[in-house]
């Protein structure tokens, strides 16, 4: 059995969406991440992701595929925008979809413009394309007007540093809405203590897309952004004045409030709640198993929360504070495995409105390194679909394979959430 065939089965996937054509990057498709699967017209499943030779290689591109049989088989990937190999133009990263009510598919992304502020993967304009034929063809890229932030470089010629990493949700008025990871420009950020990228200052802002259902041209998309004074901040464990708050994940509660979790450099997940549909948010706090309980541990890695088809919640995380497998909190190449699930339930009268069970390993890759960067991370930059009573986590395994993993009632049966 060859390396790719053996490693493909290591995490016991239920669905296979994409398998790279080489291990060493020679086919320019061995970096696959930021994998967002969503329901499309006619019962289809659609997916967009960022592909490259490897993360940061300079050839980030946006890819698209479609399934008409519930994820069992997928169409040949379509190249949407961005270079096909290093040196073939400026990269396009971190695409996310917006589906209008007419069925038009927008994909917006961070477009590198040749100017590095924090890092080339994050410094860029918000550009986009759309398709009116379910992804067969795409419009010419245009730029979405993006207002300047107090966290940007004072020179307006330097683009913002940002990503939206999950699929935006509908707010109570039907507009798309989500949180934005905003890296603070080097010109205005709190100085880091070391050269580690884990100390680059970040905050979370919020963006509302006002007119997607009018099917505007990309350049006519209207956005409303939260004021900088309302940005969410979380103190770094060594330097409390420096904020590391990134990659928010948001679910709606039964009482219509919004519940947000985020990755931090504090050794655990933090959360915030909004009672006005995302206009304002509570001060961030460590996420506990229950009120007055223990924090839920997490290194500097995404930790999304999703609502299952039965109304309960699952939290995907790695259940360590960064000091695991012999590494430090700054060494994210060894502390992002295994992938754990904690079951969450709504507690209406609690201070923290979702309480969580103990955590259980969902999947692992045994720490076997793979790809040009020899990655071992699992359960990172995923998405979740709920269809016909089936919940599937779609994830980039080691940022190499694109796979699907069922989250079944049988798997969750032995997880018990504390009673109020």
VEXFIMAR-561685 format. One record per residue (C-alpha): x, y, z; residue in one letter; residue number from 0. Coordinates in Angstrom, 1 decimal. Each point is the difference from the previous one (the first is absolute). Layout:
X X	Y Y	Z Z	type A	seq NUM
...
//
This chain:
X 0.0	Y 0.0	Z 0.0	type X	seq 0
X 1.4	Y 3.4	Z -0.9	type X	seq 1
X 0.4	Y 2.9	Z 2.4	type X	seq 2
X -3.1	Y 1.9	Z -1.1	type X	seq 3
X -2.3	Y -3.0	Z 0.1	type X	seq 4
X 1.3	Y -1.0	Z 3.4	type X	seq 5
X -0.3	Y 3.5	Z 1.5	type X	seq 6
X -3.4	Y 0.7	Z -1.5	type X	seq 7
X -1.5	Y -2.7	Z 2.3	type X	seq 8
X 1.9	Y 1.0	Z 3.1	type X	seq 9
X -2.9	Y 2.1	Z 1.5	type X	seq 10
X -2.7	Y -2.4	Z -1.2	type X	seq 11
X -1.9	Y 2.5	Z -2.2	type X	seq 12
X -3.6	Y -0.6	Z -1.1	type X	seq 13
X 0.3	Y 2.2	Z -3.1	type X	seq 14
X 2.9	Y 0.9	Z -2.3	type X	seq 15
X -0.2	Y 3.3	Z -1.9	type X	seq 16
X 3.5	Y 0.6	Z -1.2	type X	seq 17
X 3.3	Y -1.9	Z -0.1	type X	seq 18
X 3.2	Y 1.8	Z -1.1	type X	seq 19
X 1.9	Y -1.5	Z -2.9	type X	seq 20
X 3.4	Y 0.0	Z 1.8	type X	seq 21
X 1.5	Y 0.1	Z 3.4	type X	seq 22
X 2.9	Y 2.3	Z -0.6	type X	seq 23
X -1.8	Y 3.0	Z -1.5	type X	seq 24
X 1.1	Y -0.6	Z -3.6	type X	seq 25
X -3.6	Y 0.0	Z -1.2	type X	seq 26
X -0.6	Y 3.4	Z 1.7	type X	seq 27
X -3.2	Y -1.4	Z 1.8	type X	seq 28
X 1.4	Y -1.3	Z 3.3	type X	seq 29
X -1.3	Y 2.9	Z 2.1	type X	seq 30
X -3.8	Y -0.2	Z 0.5	type X	seq 31
X -1.6	Y 1.9	Z 2.8	type X	seq 32
X -2.9	Y 2.3	Z 1.1	type X	seq 33
X -2.5	Y -2.5	Z -1.3	type X	seq 34
X -3.5	Y 1.4	Z -0.1	type X	seq 35
X -2.9	Y -2.3	Z -1.0	type X	seq 36
X -3.5	Y 1.3	Z -0.3	type X	seq 37
X -3.4	Y -0.9	Z -1.5	type X	seq 38
X -0.6	Y 1.2	Z -3.5	type X	seq 39
X -2.9	Y 0.1	Z -2.5	type X	seq 40
X -1.9	Y -3.2	Z -0.7	type X	seq 41
X 1.1	Y -1.9	Z 3.0	type X	seq 42
X 3.7	Y 0.2	Z -1.0	type X	seq 43
X 3.0	Y 0.4	Z 2.3	type X	seq 44
X 2.5	Y 2.6	Z -1.1	type X	seq 45
X 3.5	Y 0.6	Z 1.4	type X	seq 46
X 2.7	Y 2.7	Z -0.3	type X	seq 47
X 3.5	Y -0.2	Z 1.4	type X	seq 48
X 3.5	Y 1.5	Z -0.2	type X	seq 49
X 2.5	Y -2.2	Z -1.9	type X	seq 50
X 3.7	Y 0.5	Z -0.4	type X	seq 51
X 3.3	Y -1.8	Z -0.2	type X	seq 52
X 0.1	Y 0.5	Z 3.7	type X	seq 53
X -1.2	Y 2.7	Z 2.4	type X	seq 54
X 1.9	Y 3.2	Z -0.7	type X	seq 55
X 1.6	Y -1.2	Z -3.2	type X	seq 56
X -1.3	Y 3.0	Z -1.9	type X	seq 57
X -2.4	Y -1.9	Z -2.3	type X	seq 58
X -3.2	Y 0.0	Z 2.2	type X	seq 59
X -3.0	Y -0.4	Z -2.3	type X	seq 60
X -3.8	Y -0.4	Z 0.5	type X	seq 61
X -1.4	Y -3.4	Z -1.1	type X	seq 62
X -3.7	Y -1.2	Z -0.4	type X	seq 63
X -1.7	Y -3.3	Z -0.2	type X	seq 64
X -3.5	Y -1.4	Z 0.1	type X	seq 65
X -1.8	Y -3.2	Z 1.1	type X	seq 66
X -3.4	Y -1.1	Z -1.1	type X	seq 67
X -0.2	Y -3.2	Z 2.1	type X	seq 68
X 0.4	Y 1.3	Z 3.5	type X	seq 69
X 3.8	Y 0.0	Z 0.0	type X	seq 70
X 0.8	Y -3.5	Z -1.2	type X	seq 71
X 1.5	Y 1.3	Z -3.2	type X	seq 72
X 1.2	Y 3.4	Z -1.1	type X	seq 73
X 0.6	Y 1.8	Z -3.3	type X	seq 74
X 3.5	Y 0.7	Z -1.3	type X	seq 75
X 1.2	Y 3.1	Z 1.8	type X	seq 76
X -0.5	Y 3.3	Z -1.8	type X	seq 77
X 2.7	Y 2.7	Z 0.3	type X	seq 78
X -1.7	Y 3.2	Z 1.0	type X	seq 79
X 2.7	Y 2.6	Z 0.4	type X	seq 80
X 3.6	Y 0.3	Z 1.0	type X	seq 81
X 3.4	Y -1.4	Z -1.3	type X	seq 82
X 0.2	Y -3.6	Z -1.0	type X	seq 83
X 3.7	Y -0.3	Z 1.2	type X	seq 84
X 2.5	Y 2.3	Z 1.7	type X	seq 85
X 1.0	Y 3.0	Z -2.1	type X	seq 86
X -3.3	Y -0.1	Z -2.1	type X	seq 87
X -1.5	Y 3.2	Z 1.4	type X	seq 88
X -1.2	Y 1.3	Z 3.4	type X	seq 89
X -1.6	Y -2.5	Z 2.3	type X	seq 90
X -3.6	Y -0.1	Z 1.1	type X	seq 91
X -0.7	Y -1.4	Z 3.4	type X	seq 92
X -2.7	Y -1.0	Z 2.5	type X	seq 93
X -3.1	Y 0.1	Z -2.3	type X	seq 94
X -3.4	Y -0.2	Z 1.6	type X	seq 95
X -3.4	Y -0.4	Z -1.7	type X	seq 96
X -3.2	Y 2.0	Z 0.1	type X	seq 97
X -3.1	Y -1.5	Z -1.7	type X	seq 98
X -2.6	Y 2.5	Z -1.1	type X	seq 99
X -3.7	Y -0.9	Z 0.1	type X	seq 100
X 0.0	Y -0.2	Z -3.8	type X	seq 101
X 2.7	Y -2.6	Z 0.1	type X	seq 102
X 3.0	Y 2.2	Z -1.0	type X	seq 103
X 3.1	Y -1.2	Z 1.7	type X	seq 104
X 2.5	Y 2.7	Z 1.2	type X	seq 105
X 3.5	Y -1.0	Z 1.1	type X	seq 106
X 1.8	Y 2.8	Z 1.7	type X	seq 107
X 3.7	Y -0.3	Z 1.0	type X	seq 108
X 3.2	Y 1.8	Z 1.1	type X	seq 109
X 1.7	Y 1.2	Z -3.1	type X	seq 110
X 3.8	Y 0.7	Z 0.5	type X	seq 111
X 1.0	Y 3.2	Z -1.7	type X	seq 112
X 3.8	Y -0.3	Z 0.2	type X	seq 113
X 0.2	Y 1.9	Z 3.3	type X	seq 114
X 0.9	Y -1.8	Z 3.3	type X	seq 115
X -1.0	Y 1.6	Z 3.2	type X	seq 116
X -0.3	Y -2.8	Z 2.5	type X	seq 117
X 0.4	Y -2.9	Z -2.4	type X	seq 118
X -0.9	Y -0.5	Z -3.7	type X	seq 119
X -2.7	Y -2.6	Z 0.8	type X	seq 120
X -2.0	Y 2.6	Z 2.0	type X	seq 121
X 0.8	Y 3.3	Z -1.5	type X	seq 122
X -2.4	Y 0.6	Z -2.9	type X	seq 123
X -3.2	Y 1.4	Z -1.4	type X	seq 124
X -3.4	Y -1.7	Z 0.2	type X	seq 125
X -0.5	Y -1.2	Z -3.5	type X	seq 126
X -2.7	Y -2.3	Z -1.5	type X	seq 127
X -1.6	Y -1.8	Z -2.8	type X	seq 128
X -3.4	Y -1.5	Z -0.6	type X	seq 129
X -1.6	Y -2.8	Z -2.0	type X	seq 130
X -3.6	Y -0.3	Z -1.3	type X	seq 131
X 0.4	Y -3.5	Z -1.3	type X	seq 132
X 0.9	Y -1.9	Z 3.3	type X	seq 133
X 3.7	Y 0.5	Z -0.4	type X	seq 134
X 0.6	Y -1.0	Z -3.6	type X	seq 135
X 1.1	Y 3.5	Z -0.9	type X	seq 136
X 1.0	Y 3.0	Z 2.0	type X	seq 137
X 0.0	Y 3.8	Z -0.4	type X	seq 138
X 3.0	Y 2.2	Z -0.4	type X	seq 139
X 1.5	Y 0.8	Z 3.4	type X	seq 140
X -0.9	Y 3.4	Z 1.6	type X	seq 141
X 0.7	Y 1.7	Z 3.3	type X	seq 142
X -2.5	Y 0.4	Z 2.8	type X	seq 143
X 0.2	Y 3.5	Z 1.5	type X	seq 144
X 1.5	Y -0.4	Z 3.5	type X	seq 145
X 0.2	Y 2.8	Z 2.5	type X	seq 146
X 3.2	Y 0.8	Z 1.8	type X	seq 147
X 0.3	Y -1.1	Z 3.6	type X	seq 148
X 1.9	Y 1.5	Z 2.9	type X	seq 149
X 2.0	Y -3.3	Z 0.0	type X	seq 150
X 1.2	Y 0.6	Z -3.6	type X	seq 151
X 3.3	Y 1.7	Z -1.1	type X	seq 152
X -0.3	Y 3.8	Z 0.0	type X	seq 153
X 0.9	Y 0.0	Z -3.7	type X	seq 154
X -3.2	Y -0.9	Z -1.9	type X	seq 155
X 2.1	Y -1.5	Z -2.8	type X	seq 156
X 0.8	Y -2.9	Z 2.4	type X	seq 157
X -3.0	Y -2.5	Z -0.1	type X	seq 158
X -1.6	Y -1.4	Z 3.2	type X	seq 159
X 1.1	Y -3.2	Z 1.7	type X	seq 160
X -3.0	Y -2.3	Z 0.3	type X	seq 161
X -1.8	Y -3.3	Z -0.6	type X	seq 162
X -3.6	Y -1.3	Z 0.3	type X	seq 163
X 0.6	Y -3.7	Z 0.7	type X	seq 164
X -3.5	Y -1.5	Z 0.3	type X	seq 165
X -3.2	Y 0.3	Z -2.1	type X	seq 166
X -1.8	Y 3.2	Z 0.8	type X	seq 167
X -3.4	Y -0.5	Z 1.7	type X	seq 168
X -3.4	Y 1.7	Z -0.6	type X	seq 169
X -0.9	Y 2.6	Z 2.6	type X	seq 170
X -3.6	Y 0.5	Z 1.3	type X	seq 171
X -0.7	Y 2.4	Z -3.0	type X	seq 172
X 1.4	Y -2.5	Z -2.5	type X	seq 173
X 3.3	Y 1.8	Z -0.7	type X	seq 174
X 3.2	Y -2.0	Z 0.0	type X	seq 175
X 2.2	Y 0.7	Z 3.1	type X	seq 176
X 3.2	Y -1.3	Z 1.5	type X	seq 177
X 3.1	Y 0.7	Z 2.1	type X	seq 178
X 3.3	Y 1.1	Z -1.5	type X	seq 179
X 3.4	Y -0.8	Z 1.2	type X	seq 180
X 1.9	Y 3.3	Z -0.2	type X	seq 181
X 3.8	Y -0.1	Z 0.3	type X	seq 182
X 1.1	Y 3.4	Z 1.3	type X	seq 183
X 2.4	Y 1.8	Z -2.3	type X	seq 184
X 3.7	Y 0.0	Z 1.0	type X	seq 185
X -0.2	Y 3.8	Z 0.0	type X	seq 186
X -2.6	Y 0.1	Z 2.9	type X	seq 187
X 0.1	Y -3.3	Z 1.8	type X	seq 188
X 1.1	Y -0.8	Z 3.5	type X	seq 189
X 3.7	Y -1.0	Z -0.4	type X	seq 190
X 0.5	Y -3.7	Z 0.4	type X	seq 191
X 2.5	Y -1.4	Z 2.5	type X	seq 192
X 1.6	Y -2.4	Z -2.5	type X	seq 193
X 0.2	Y -0.5	Z -3.7	type X	seq 194
X -2.6	Y -2.9	Z 0.2	type X	seq 195
X -3.0	Y 0.5	Z -2.3	type X	seq 196
X -2.2	Y -1.2	Z 2.9	type X	seq 197
X 0.5	Y 3.5	Z 1.5	type X	seq 198
X -1.3	Y 1.9	Z -2.9	type X	seq 199
X -2.8	Y 2.1	Z 1.4	type X	seq 200
X -3.5	Y -0.9	Z -1.1	type X	seq 201
X -3.6	Y 1.1	Z 0.8	type X	seq 202
X -3.4	Y -1.1	Z -1.2	type X	seq 203
X -2.2	Y 2.4	Z -1.9	type X	seq 204
X -3.4	Y -0.6	Z -1.7	type X	seq 205
X -1.2	Y 0.5	Z -3.5	type X	seq 206
X -3.6	Y 0.0	Z -1.4	type X	seq 207
X -0.6	Y -0.5	Z -3.7	type X	seq 208
X -3.0	Y 2.2	Z -0.7	type X	seq 209
X -1.2	Y -0.8	Z -3.5	type X	seq 210
X 1.1	Y -3.5	Z -1.2	type X	seq 211
X -3.6	Y -1.0	Z -0.7	type X	seq 212
X -0.2	Y 2.8	Z -2.6	type X	seq 213
X 2.6	Y -1.8	Z -2.1	type X	seq 214
X 2.3	Y 3.0	Z -0.3	type X	seq 215
X 3.3	Y 0.1	Z -1.8	type X	seq 216
X 2.8	Y -0.8	Z 2.3	type X	seq 217
X 1.2	Y 3.6	Z -0.1	type X	seq 218
X -3.5	Y 1.1	Z 1.1	type X	seq 219
X -0.2	Y -2.3	Z 3.1	type X	seq 220
X -0.8	Y 2.2	Z 3.0	type X	seq 221
X 1.5	Y -0.8	Z 3.4	type X	seq 222
X -0.5	Y 1.4	Z 3.5	type X	seq 223
X 2.9	Y -0.5	Z 2.5	type X	seq 224
X 0.0	Y 0.2	Z 3.8	type X	seq 225
X 1.9	Y 2.9	Z 1.5	type X	seq 226
X 3.5	Y -0.7	Z 1.2	type X	seq 227
X -1.0	Y 0.8	Z 3.5	type X	seq 228
X -2.3	Y -3.0	Z 0.0	type X	seq 229
X 2.8	Y -2.5	Z -1.1	type X	seq 230
X 0.4	Y -3.1	Z 2.1	type X	seq 231
X 3.4	Y -0.3	Z 1.7	type X	seq 232
X 1.6	Y -2.8	Z 2.1	type X	seq 233
X 3.3	Y 0.5	Z 1.9	type X	seq 234
X 3.1	Y -2.0	Z -1.0	type X	seq 235
X 1.1	Y -2.3	Z 2.8	type X	seq 236
X 3.4	Y 1.8	Z 0.2	type X	seq 237
X -0.9	Y 3.5	Z -0.9	type X	seq 238
X -3.6	Y 1.0	Z 1.1	type X	seq 239
X 0.0	Y 3.3	Z -1.9	type X	seq 240
X 0.4	Y -1.9	Z -3.3	type X	seq 241
X -3.2	Y -1.6	Z -1.3	type X	seq 242
X -0.1	Y -3.3	Z -1.8	type X	seq 243
X -3.6	Y -0.6	Z -1.0	type X	seq 244
X -0.6	Y -1.8	Z -3.3	type X	seq 245
X -2.2	Y -2.2	Z -2.1	type X	seq 246
X -3.4	Y 0.4	Z 1.6	type X	seq 247
X -2.7	Y -2.6	Z -0.3	type X	seq 248
X -3.6	Y 1.0	Z 0.6	type X	seq 249
X -3.3	Y -1.9	Z 0.7	type X	seq 250
X -3.5	Y 1.3	Z 0.8	type X	seq 251
X -1.6	Y -0.9	Z 3.3	type X	seq 252
X -3.7	Y -1.0	Z 0.4	type X	seq 253
X -0.6	Y 3.4	Z 1.5	type X	seq 254
X 1.4	Y 1.7	Z -3.2	type X	seq 255
X 3.2	Y 1.2	Z 1.7	type X	seq 256
X 3.3	Y -0.7	Z -1.8	type X	seq 257
X 2.7	Y -2.1	Z 1.7	type X	seq 258
X 3.6	Y 0.3	Z -1.3	type X	seq 259
X 3.2	Y -2.0	Z 0.8	type X	seq 260
X 3.5	Y 1.0	Z -1.1	type X	seq 261
X 3.5	Y -1.2	Z -0.1	type X	seq 262
X 2.5	Y 1.8	Z 2.3	type X	seq 263
X 3.5	Y -0.2	Z 1.3	type X	seq 264
X -1.2	Y -0.5	Z 3.6	type X	seq 265
X 0.1	Y -3.8	Z 0.0	type X	seq 266
X -3.8	Y -0.3	Z -0.1	type X	seq 267
X -3.0	Y 1.0	Z -2.1	type X	seq 268
X -1.8	Y 3.3	Z 0.7	type X	seq 269
X -3.6	Y 1.0	Z -0.7	type X	seq 270
X -2.3	Y 3.0	Z -0.3	type X	seq 271
X -3.8	Y 0.5	Z -0.3	type X	seq 272
X -2.1	Y 2.5	Z -2.0	type X	seq 273
X -3.6	Y 0.8	Z 0.9	type X	seq 274
X -0.5	Y 2.4	Z -2.9	type X	seq 275
X 0.8	Y -2.1	Z -3.0	type X	seq 276
X 3.7	Y 0.7	Z -0.1	type X	seq 277
X 0.0	Y 3.8	Z 0.5	type X	seq 278
X 1.6	Y -0.1	Z 3.4	type X	seq 279
X 1.6	Y -2.9	Z 1.9	type X	seq 280
X 0.8	Y -0.9	Z 3.6	type X	seq 281
X 3.5	Y 0.3	Z 1.3	type X	seq 282
X 1.8	Y -3.2	Z -1.0	type X	seq 283
X 0.5	Y -2.7	Z 2.7	type X	seq 284
X 1.6	Y -3.4	Z 0.2	type X	seq 285
X -2.3	Y -2.8	Z -1.3	type X	seq 286
X -0.9	Y -2.3	Z 2.9	type X	seq 287
X -1.5	Y -3.5	Z 0.1	type X	seq 288
X -2.8	Y 1.6	Z 2.0	type X	seq 289
X -0.4	Y 3.1	Z 2.2	type X	seq 290
X 2.9	Y 0.0	Z 2.5	type X	seq 291
X 1.5	Y -3.0	Z -1.7	type X	seq 292
X 3.3	Y -0.7	Z -1.6	type X	seq 293
X 1.2	Y 1.8	Z -3.2	type X	seq 294
X -0.1	Y -1.9	Z -3.2	type X	seq 295
X 3.7	Y -0.3	Z -1.1	type X	seq 296
X 1.2	Y 0.9	Z -3.5	type X	seq 297
X 3.3	Y 1.0	Z -1.6	type X	seq 298
X 0.2	Y 2.7	Z -2.6	type X	seq 299
X -2.3	Y -1.7	Z -2.4	type X	seq 300
X -3.6	Y 0.4	Z -1.4	type X	seq 301
X -2.6	Y -1.5	Z 2.3	type X	seq 302
X -3.4	Y 0.3	Z -1.8	type X	seq 303
X -3.4	Y -0.6	Z 1.6	type X	seq 304
X -2.8	Y -1.4	Z -2.1	type X	seq 305
X -3.7	Y -0.7	Z 0.5	type X	seq 306
X -1.1	Y -3.6	Z -0.8	type X	seq 307
X -3.2	Y -0.9	Z -1.7	type X	seq 308
X -1.6	Y -0.9	Z 3.4	type X	seq 309
X 0.7	Y 3.5	Z 1.4	type X	seq 310
X 2.9	Y -1.0	Z 2.2	type X	seq 311
X 3.5	Y 1.4	Z -0.6	type X	seq 312
X 3.5	Y -1.5	Z -0.5	type X	seq 313
X 3.3	Y 1.7	Z 0.7	type X	seq 314
X 3.0	Y -1.2	Z -2.0	type X	seq 315
X 3.3	Y 0.6	Z 1.7	type X	seq 316
X 3.3	Y -1.6	Z 1.0	type X	seq 317
X -0.4	Y -0.1	Z 3.8	type X	seq 318
X 3.5	Y 1.2	Z 0.9	type X	seq 319
X 1.5	Y 3.4	Z 1.0	type X	seq 320
X 2.8	Y -0.3	Z -2.6	type X	seq 321
X 2.3	Y -1.9	Z 2.3	type X	seq 322
X -0.4	Y -3.5	Z -1.4	type X	seq 323
X 2.0	Y -2.4	Z -2.1	type X	seq 324
X 3.1	Y 1.6	Z 1.3	type X	seq 325
X -0.6	Y 3.4	Z -1.4	type X	seq 326
X -0.7	Y 3.5	Z 1.3	type X	seq 327
X -3.1	Y 2.2	Z -0.7	type X	seq 328
X 1.9	Y 1.7	Z -2.8	type X	seq 329
X 0.7	Y -3.2	Z -1.9	type X	seq 330
X -3.2	Y -0.5	Z -1.9	type X	seq 331
X 1.5	Y -2.7	Z -2.2	type X	seq 332
X -0.4	Y -2.6	Z 2.8	type X	seq 333
X -2.8	Y 1.0	Z 2.3	type X	seq 334
X -3.0	Y -0.1	Z -2.4	type X	seq 335
X -0.9	Y -3.7	Z 0.4	type X	seq 336
X -1.9	Y -2.1	Z 0.9	type X	seq 337
X -3.4	Y 1.6	Z -0.9	type X	seq 338
X -2.5	Y -0.1	Z 2.8	type X	seq 339
X -3.8	Y 0.6	Z 0.2	type X	seq 340
X -1.9	Y 1.4	Z 3.0	type X	seq 341
X -3.8	Y -0.2	Z 0.0	type X	seq 342
X -1.8	Y 3.3	Z 0.9	type X	seq 343
X -3.5	Y 0.7	Z 1.2	type X	seq 344
X -1.9	Y 3.2	Z 0.5	type X	seq 345
X -0.4	Y 1.1	Z 3.6	type X	seq 346
X -2.4	Y 3.0	Z 0.0	type X	seq 347
X 0.5	Y 1.2	Z 3.5	type X	seq 348
X 3.8	Y -0.4	Z 0.1	type X	seq 349
X 2.6	Y 2.7	Z -0.2	type X	seq 350
X 1.7	Y -1.9	Z -2.8	type X	seq 351
X -3.0	Y -1.1	Z -2.1	type X	seq 352
X 1.6	Y -3.2	Z -1.5	type X	seq 353
X 1.4	Y -2.6	Z 2.3	type X	seq 354
X 2.3	Y -2.8	Z -1.2	type X	seq 355
X 0.7	Y -3.6	Z 0.7	type X	seq 356
X 3.5	Y -1.5	Z 0.4	type X	seq 357
X 1.9	Y -0.3	Z -3.3	type X	seq 358
X 0.4	Y -3.1	Z -2.1	type X	seq 359
X 2.4	Y -0.7	Z -2.8	type X	seq 360
X -1.8	Y 0.2	Z -3.3	type X	seq 361
X 3.0	Y -0.7	Z -2.3	type X	seq 362
X 3.8	Y -0.1	Z -0.1	type X	seq 363
X 2.8	Y -0.6	Z -2.5	type X	seq 364
X 2.5	Y -1.6	Z 2.6	type X	seq 365
X 2.3	Y 3.0	Z -0.5	type X	seq 366
X 1.2	Y -1.3	Z -3.4	type X	seq 367
X 1.4	Y 3.0	Z -1.9	type X	seq 368
X -1.1	Y 0.6	Z -3.5	type X	seq 369
X 0.5	Y 2.4	Z -2.9	type X	seq 370
X 2.7	Y 2.6	Z -0.8	type X	seq 371
X -0.4	Y 1.5	Z 3.5	type X	seq 372
X -0.2	Y -3.3	Z 1.8	type X	seq 373
X -3.2	Y 0.9	Z 1.7	type X	seq 374
X -1.8	Y -2.0	Z 2.7	type X	seq 375
X -3.0	Y 2.4	Z 0.7	type X	seq 376
X -3.5	Y -1.5	Z -0.2	type X	seq 377
X -3.5	Y 1.5	Z 0.4	type X	seq 378
X 1.2	Y 3.5	Z -1.1	type X	seq 379
X -1.9	Y 2.4	Z -2.3	type X	seq 380
X -3.0	Y -2.2	Z -0.4	type X	seq 381
X -3.8	Y 0.5	Z -0.6	type X	seq 382
X -3.1	Y -2.0	Z 0.9	type X	seq 383
X -3.1	Y -0.9	Z -2.0	type X	seq 384
X -3.3	Y -1.4	Z 1.5	type X	seq 385
X -2.2	Y -1.8	Z -2.6	type X	seq 386
X -2.6	Y -2.7	Z 0.4	type X	seq 387
X 0.9	Y -0.6	Z 3.6	type X	seq 388
X 3.7	Y -0.4	Z -0.8	type X	seq 389
X 2.7	Y 2.3	Z 1.4	type X	seq 390
X 3.3	Y 0.0	Z -1.9	type X	seq 391
X 3.2	Y 1.8	Z 0.9	type X	seq 392
X 1.9	Y 0.9	Z -3.1	type X	seq 393
X 3.7	Y 0.6	Z 0.7	type X	seq 394
X 3.5	Y 0.3	Z -1.5	type X	seq 395
X 1.9	Y -2.8	Z 1.5	type X	seq 396
X 3.6	Y 1.2	Z 0.6	type X	seq 397
X -0.9	Y 2.7	Z -2.5	type X	seq 398
X 0.5	Y -2.6	Z -2.6	type X	seq 399
X -3.1	Y -2.2	Z -0.6	type X	seq 400
X -3.5	Y 1.4	Z 0.0	type X	seq 401
X -2.3	Y -2.4	Z 1.9	type X	seq 402
X -3.4	Y -0.4	Z 1.7	type X	seq 403
X -0.6	Y -1.6	Z 3.4	type X	seq 404
X -3.5	Y -0.8	Z 1.3	type X	seq 405
X -0.9	Y 1.1	Z 3.5	type X	seq 406
X -2.5	Y -2.6	Z 0.9	type X	seq 407
X -2.4	Y -0.5	Z 2.9	type X	seq 408
X 1.9	Y -3.1	Z 0.9	type X	seq 409
X 3.3	Y 1.9	Z 0.3	type X	seq 410
X -1.6	Y 2.6	Z 2.3	type X	seq 411
X -2.1	Y -2.4	Z 2.1	type X	seq 412
X 2.5	Y -0.3	Z 2.9	type X	seq 413
X 0.6	Y 3.8	Z 0.2	type X	seq 414
X -2.0	Y 1.5	Z 2.9	type X	seq 415
X -0.5	Y 3.8	Z 0.4	type X	seq 416
X -0.3	Y 1.2	Z 3.6	type X	seq 417
X -3.6	Y 0.9	Z 1.1	type X	seq 418
X -0.8	Y 3.6	Z 1.0	type X	seq 419
//
